[in-house]
Amino acid sequence: MSVTTTGSSISNLPVPPEYPFDETRISSVGQELRAKGVKQVMAVFVDVHGIPKAKATPIAAFEKLCKGAELYTVGACEGLGLAGPHEDECATLPDLDSLIVYPWDNSSAWMSSRLFYHQQPYRGDPRNLLIDVCEKAGAMGLAMQLGIEPEFYVFKKHDETGELTPITNTAYNGPNACYDVELTHRSAEFLTPFSHYLNELDWGLYSYDQECGQGQHEFDFGYTDAVQMADRFIFFRHMVKQVAHSIGAVATFMPKPFSHDFRSGAHFNMSLRQIDSNDNIFERNTGADTGKMAEKYGIDASDAAYYFVGGMLRHAGAITAVTCSTYNSYQGLIAQGELADFSWAPVLQTYGNNNRSSMFRLPMNRACVENRAVDMAVNPYLAAAIQLAAGLEGIENKIDPGEPFNTDLYQLDRSQLRAKGIDTLPPTLLHALEAFESDPISEAAFGAFYKDVFLRQKRHEWDKSFYHVGTEQREFWLTYI
């Protein structure tokens, strides 16, 4: 859905004519890809859900692709704006630093890209929004570092019933299946090739495991700068789907596939490094840190880390609308539900050092702020952008996060929580969107244009899910009342 660019000059495209293309590097990378046998390249952007979008470009047109020659009618994608048939196209401008040759198919390559519209970075592109907030941090001499802990389920069709069942095809009789060695080995047909490909990418894979849900897995790898980590997370999910498909399985990033099993989180581990010194300013005694907040609250972290948490707690509801952005997300943000014990879901707007019932942690084994209220359906660009904006506000205004909570808050009822001044996370997507709409951090992070696009998209999703009457609901109530 775009106009042809055959014969067009670069100056007529949506990319600025003065854009500083590195002609030598583009040519060199093109030659390298051809030597490796690459036949097609995709300059990828994402929709509001973080789902990758691109055309496959033959390697012969690689140099043109790198100069913005591929145009897109982005209104055909979910939640990107420009939805009318009269709107002009956007161009993708790929980031050569993000280039990946597929580990499982050396004929294809992938580059994360930015969307340009009318010769300016398009303000409806999630990647551009994160870059904007990172530039604000850069003006303060800071760069965001990000690590993500992805969890997901892998299923195969049962031979007899045709139903999707855990890849292990083995029932686990305990309260949860976490770290079970037997189940890990039974998932080897997926885990072995996937871990091999992840190692080929050299992202610093250091562990993977059977998670609490049956057929649920987690992979942990190294952190890096926020934009690069968001790029990697998008490719990670793509690779999960492809490897699962190759063995006849199905992988899902649905936050809560089963009411009786665990949600799939994607915890964000965030820190800030000082650009000039490369120091992590969340480590105590870095820079001008006095350690007064650590003395006050007892967790060994820098003042900056506490203030960062303070900013995010102030905007917790709005942040949750982005980090838990689907109707199904909130079916996972409950303390127990149909689980035998506890869900381990972060349900409270609090922080602590090792309290998994809280939204935020200052972990004792690493100098970062962990947001546990992020799930696997997240758009990482949008989530990183709004959290960074909130955290920077906290640092600039020295927002005190208040007392940490390091006890099991699942044991307290609502009246006890209120007595302690503890709020719960928004109970539904609608409540989260109301918080997002009323909170100025949403416009500070996304701008007025995309704030409106995001709200319209997500309200539509809420309406579509909430007003649907499903079979199970109808069968229960039809003759009951």
N, C-alpha and C positions, 0 to 999 in steps of 0.2 A: 504494500500500500504506500507507494511513493512515486515521485516522478523519476524518470530516467535521468542519469547524470552523464550519459555518453556524450562526449564532446564539450561538456561544460567546463568552464575555467574555474579554478579554485576560488577566485575572487567573487564569483556569483553564488557561492554556497553559503550556508549559515555560519561557517567558521570565519572569524575575523581575518581579513586579507593580510593584516600585519602579524598574524600569529607566528611565533618564532619556531617554525619546523626545523628539526635537526636533519637535514637532507642526507648527510653522511651516515648518520646512525640508522635512519630508515632504510637506506639502501643496504647497509651492512647486515641488518637483521633480516631483511628480505632474502639476501643471498644465503644466510645461515639456515633459514627455514627451508629453502629449496634444497640445500645440501642434505638436510635431514629427511627429506622426502615428504615434507608437509604439502598437502594438496589444497587445503582450505583453512581459512582463518575466520574467526568470529569476533567482532568488536561488541562486547556485551554491555548492555545496560539492564536495569531491573525495574519492575513495576512496584506498586505500593506494597505488595506482599514480599518483595525480595526475590521474585521469580525471574530468572535470567531471560532476556530477549535479545535476539540478534538475527541477522541474515548470514548465511554461509557465503563467504567471499572467496573465489578462486585465488590461489597464490599468485597468479599472474597479475591480479589487481591489488596486490598487497600495498604497494606504494601509494596508490590512490586512496585506498581505505584509510591509511594513516594520516591523510590530509583532509579527511572529512567528506569523502565522496559519497558515502552511503547515507541516504536520507530515510527518515521514518515518520509516519503519521502516528505520533505517540498517543493520540486520542483513541487508537484501537487497543491500547493496553490499559490495564486496570489502574485507576487512581493516579494518572500522570498529568491530568488536565488536557487542555487543547482538544476538547472532545467533539467539536463540531466539524462537519464535512468541509467547511470553508477555511479551516485553519491551515497555516503553512507547516512544512515539515521541519523536523529537527535533524541535525547531523550528529553522528557519533564520532568523537575524537578519541582514539584509543591511547591508552597509557602503555608505552613500550616496557616500562619497568614491571608491569603485571603479566607479561607474556608467559603462558604455560603451554607446552606441547603435551597433549594428553598422554599420561603414562600408559594407558591401555590401548591407545590408537595413535601412533606417531604420524598419521596422515592429517591430523586435525590439531589446530592451535586455538588458543583463547586469549583475549586481552580484555581487561576491564576498561570501560570507556566513559567519557563524559558526554552529555547531550548539550548541543549548542543550538540556539534559536535566535534568528535575526542578528547573527554575529556576536551573540553574548552567551555566556553559560546559562543554560535553561534553569529557571528557578523551580521547575517541577521535577527535576532530576534528583532522586535521593542522594546519589553520590556527590553531586554539586553542593547539596545542603551541608553534608558532613565536611566537605572541603572548606566551605565558608566558615563554619564554627572553628575548625582547626586553624584557620588563618587568624581568627580572633585570639585564639590561644597563643599563636605564634607572635602576635603583637605584644603579648605579655611575657615573651621569652620562653614559652612552654609548649610542649608537644605531648599529645595524649598517647599512651601506650595501652594496648588492649589485648587481653587473652579471652577466649571463649571456650566454654566446656559444652560441646554439643552432645545431646542425647537423642536417640531415635529408635524406632522399632523396625524390625525386619521380619516379614511374614512370607510363608509359602502356602500354596493351596494344598489342602489335605487331599490325599489320594482318593479317598472314598467319598467324602462329602463335598469336596470342591470349596470348602470354606477356607478363609485365610486364617492360619494358625501360626504361632511362633516358629521361627526357623528351626529351633531346637526340636520341635515336634515331641517335646517331653514336658510333662506336667511337673511343677515344683510344688511340694507340699508344705513348705515353710511359710512364714508370714511374708517374706519377700525373697527374691532370688539374687540379691546383690552379691557380687564377687564370686558367685558359685563357679567353681572350676569345671565341674562336669558340664554345665550349660555352656561355658565358654568354649570347650572343646567341641561340643555338638554344633556350634556355630562357625566352625573353622572354614567351611566352604565360602562364607562371606568374609570373615575376619582376616583370613590369611592373604587373599589377593588385595583386599582393601588396605591393610596395613603396609603391604609391599609397595603399593602405588603411593601411599602417603609418605613413605620413606624416600621414594624417588623424588618427590617434590622438595625434600630437604627442609621441611617446616619444623623440625625438632620434635618429632613424635616421641613421647616418653612413656606412655602407657595407654592401654585400652582394656575395657572390662565388660563383663555382664553386669548390667545395672539391675535395679530393683524390680522392674517389670519383666515378665517373661517375653523373651525375644527383643529386649531393650539393651542397647549398647551405648557406651560413651568412649570417645577418643579425646585424649588430651595432648596438645602440642604447644609449641612455644608461642610467646606473645610477640607482638611487633607494633609498629605505628598503627593508629586507628584505621586509616583508610586502607592500608594494606591488609590488615586483619579482616576488615569487612569484605574486601575483594576475595580473600582466601575462603571465608565462610561461605560465600555464594558458590564458589567452585567446589568446596567441600560437599555441600548438599547435592550439587549436580553429580559429583563423582559417586556419592552414596547411591543415588538412584540408578546410575549406569551399571555399577558393579552388582547391585541387587538384581537388576534386570538380566544381567549376563548369566546368572545361575537360576533363572526362573523364579526369582523372589520379588517381593514388593517392599520397598522402604517407605515409611511415612514420617513426616515431620508434624503431623497433627499433634497439638499439645496434649490432649487427653483422649486417646483412642478408646479406652474402656473405663467405665465408672468404677470398676473394682480393681484397677491396676494403676500404676504410678504415671504421673505426668512426665513429659519430656521437656526438661529445662535446657537452657543455653546460657548459663551464668556468665555475666560480664565481669571480668577482673580488670579494673581500670587503675592506672597510675599516670602521673605527669612527670616528664623529665625536663630538666632545665636544658635548653637548647645549647647554650654556650659551654656548659660543663658536662652535660649528659648525665647529671645526677638525678636520681629518683627523689623528688621532693616529698614523697610520702614516707620516706625513711626518716626516723627521728634524728635530730641534730644535723640536718642538711640545711645549707644556706643560712638564712636568718632565723631558723626555727628555734623557739625558746623551750619547747617541750612543756609549756604550761598546761596545755590541754591534756597531755598524757598524765601529768601530775594530778590534774583535777579528776580525770575519769578512769585512769588506771590501765588503759590499753596502750601498749608501746608503739605509738605511731606519731607522725609529725603533726604540728598544728594544722598544716595545709590539708592533711588527710581528714582531720576532724571537720574542718570548714567545708571541704568538698562534700562530706556526708551531710553536713548541715544544709547546704544548698539543695541537695537531692531530696532530703526529707521534706523541705519546704515545698517542693514541687512533686511529691511522690505520686499523687493521683494522676497528674498530667503525664508524668513519665510512664506510668503503668499503661496508659492508653496506647502507648507506642511499643513498649516492650512486651506487652501481652495484648496483642492487637486483634484477636479474633473472638467471636462469640464463645467458641469452645475453650479458649484460654481460661475463662473464669469458672469453668467446670472443673478445672484442675487446681484453682487457688482456694482450696478448702482444707481444713485441718485434718479431716478424716473421711467423710463421705461414706462410701461403701467399703473402704479399706479396713482390714482387721485391726490395725494398730493406728498409725498416723501416716499422713500423706507425705510428710517432710516438706510440704509446700510452704513457701514464705507467705504468710497471710497477714502480717502486721507491719505497720509503718514505724519500725524501730531499727536499731542497729546494736550490734554486740561484737565480741571477738570470735565466738564460735557457736553462735546461736542460729540454728537453721530454721527456726520458726519466724525469724526476722527477715525483713526485706534486704537489709544491708549487713555486711560483715566487714570487720577489719581483721582479716585472718592473721593468726600469730606466726605463720610460717612464710609469709610473703608480704612485701610492703605495697599493698594495693587496697582498693575498695571494691568489694564484690557485691554486685546486685544479683540476688537469687531470683528476683521476680522478673525473669526474662525467660521466654519459652522458645521452642525450636521453630515456631512459625515466624519469628521476628524478621523484620527488615533491618539488618545490622547497621546500615548507613543512618537510617532515621533514629534508631535507638541510641547509637553512639552520639549523634548530634545533639539530641535533647538532653542526654545525661551530661555531656561535656558542658553545654550551656548552663545547666543548673549548677554543676560543680564549680565552674569558674565564678559564677555569681556568689556562691558560698565563700570562695577564697577572697574575692574582692571586698565583700562586705563583712568578712569574719563572722559568719553565721554559726552560732554555737548549736551543736546538734542535741544538746541535753544529755541526760544520763544514758549510758548504754544498759542493755538488758542482756544478761548472760545466763538466765535461767530458762527452764522449759515453759514458755508462755502458752503452750497448748493446754496447760493444766488450769488456766484461768478462764472464767466465764466472762461474758461481755460486761457485766457490771463491775467486775474486778479490774478488767482492762481499762474501763472508763475511769475508774478511781485512780489508776496510775497514769492517766493522760495518754493512753495508747489508742491510736486509731487503727482500724483494719484497712486493708487494701480495698479498692472499689470492688463491690460484690459482682458487678456485671460490666460488660463493655459499655453499656449506656451510661452508667455512673462514671466510668473512667473518661468517657468522651465529654461529659458535662464538666468534669474537672479540667480536662484539656482545653475546652473552649473558654473557660473563665480565667485560666491562668496565663499571665503575660509571657511565661517562659515558652509557650508554644509558638508564639509569633517571633520571639527572640531567636529561637532555634530554626524555624522553618520559613519565616517571612509570612506576610499576610496572604500572599497568593497560595502557597502550598498548605498553610494552615486550613484555609477554606476547602481546598481540594481534598485534603485528608479527612476532614470532618464530613464532607458530603459522601465520600466513599464509605467510610466506616458506619455512618448512620444508616446508609442503605443496607449494608451487611447486617446490622443489628435488626432492622425491620424485617428483612428477608428471613432471618433465623428465628426471631422471636414470635412472629405471627404465623409461622408454619405449624400446622397441626399434624403431628406424625402418627404413624401406625400404632406404636406402643402406647402413646397418650390416649388415642381414640379407643383402643381396645380396653384400656383400664376404666376410663370414665363413661363410656357410652351407655353401659348398663348399670354402672355403680350409682349414679345419681339420677 
